[in-house]
């Protein structure tokens, strides 16, 4: 039997009807909607949203050396960016210094290479750390990068209580979707909760985690899976922190989230609204949170890297614009828009500036910021919000039956669900049932040659030389003693970040600290 060509289904399996009306609303929809800035925050976490202040425009940057990334930061700030966002190369993410054999060929390739306090000093040179907020996309070594940031802020005379920003620090999604883990899940969770406790005392304005659905979606999940698996990880972090002796309202206000924005405009808007509402209910029902800030799902959004095509790359400008609009209509607190050339290389300055200008046009010219939750009350959007919430709840119940997020990850449940969704999506592109402009329809026979970001062939050798010079010119005995303190803390129950900070201040490297923890915790090998 031939497929119904008029049938429309979202990637989450939600059938879209030709028309929606009052009969599609639930009896409790009025209560579920509420008011902006009030429980359950369906319509936004602030009463006035963007009428008072736009979202933070935080363009992602990071490549090559610390000096190169510092220059890009300054270029973006001069262009009107309102927050910093830093990518780190794979050796830094995996806890290897630039001179380690496993770093060969990867130094500075997908982010900036940071091996020591000296690299961090160059990365942040001349930046007003008491004024800008900084987001760092780092997970297994998140605590190390945060401590280096704190040390450089102190050198600049900025007190820890004054610095603001976010570390991703979401290790569970690495096991699910991305793969830049080092240690097994349970000792990795200890690093996360130790960071919560350390920041509560020393860095009270820092967001201690950005629980990331972005990479779950990039791995091929549906919108419903992105919400469910992200919130399941969030539940696991809250449970671990409570088990470690932290009161929920002491750390939960500093939790933040990170979501993807894809092309299906209305589903994406509904996804953000459903996630916000569901998290508020979870924090009350499961954890008895009382502080309203503990209930607010604050999130950063990034346009979908996996949706960008190498074919006809300038068409990506349109995709990114739609995705950014979805994030704003869905109530994001912070946004990164991808460069149109990122399917081919790191973004050029031209592409990065155009991506920022996309946000600025939405913020200052489109009018969508003039009223709060402008799609709220739409029969279609409210029905999609309900449907996505229901599908996410079904997944959360299944994860609970399997013993929670950590156990579900260890058993491969989330990974298998994402793989099945990714396969179905790829098949739909291959058979043409999902149109991908420039790829399976409207194809150019003679592709244009785009401008690409230039790679520095001397990068690896210069970074290795810098690390080796540092190691040759420091007090080796002091470094060795400080690393023994890190080892003792890892074998005991002391907060790990305290001796780690001392070791990094003594000029121990990121790789040396990670090696100590590898020795104590072991290295995770997926079964």
Buried (B, 14 or more C-beta within 10 A) or exposed (E): EEEEEEEEEBBBEBEBEEEBEEEBBEEEBEEBBBEBBBBBBBBBBBEEBBEEEBBBBBBBBBBBBBEBBBBBBBBBBEBBBBBBBBBBBBBBBBBBBBBBEEBEEBBBBBBBBBBBBBBBBBBBBEBEBEEBBBBBBBBBBBBBBBBBBBBBBBEBEBEBEBBBBBBBBBBBBBBBBBEBBBBBBEBBBBBBBBBBBBBBEBBBEBBBBBBBBBBBBBBBBBBBBBBBBBBBBBBBBBBBBBEBEBEBBBBBBBBBBBBBBBBBBBBBBBBBBBBBBBBBBBBBEEBEBEBBEBBBBBBBBBBBBBBBBBBBBEBBBEBBBBBBBBBBBBBBBBBBBBBBBBBBBBBBBEBBBBBBEBBBEBBEEEEBBEEBBBBBEBBBBBBBBBBBBBBBBEBBEBBBEBEBBBBBBBEBBBBEBBBBBBEBBEEBEEEEEBEBBBBBEEEEEEEEEBEEBEEEEEBBEBBBEBBEEBBEEBEEEBBEEBBEBBBEBBEEEBBBBBBBBBBBBBBBBBBBBBBBBBEBBEEBEEE
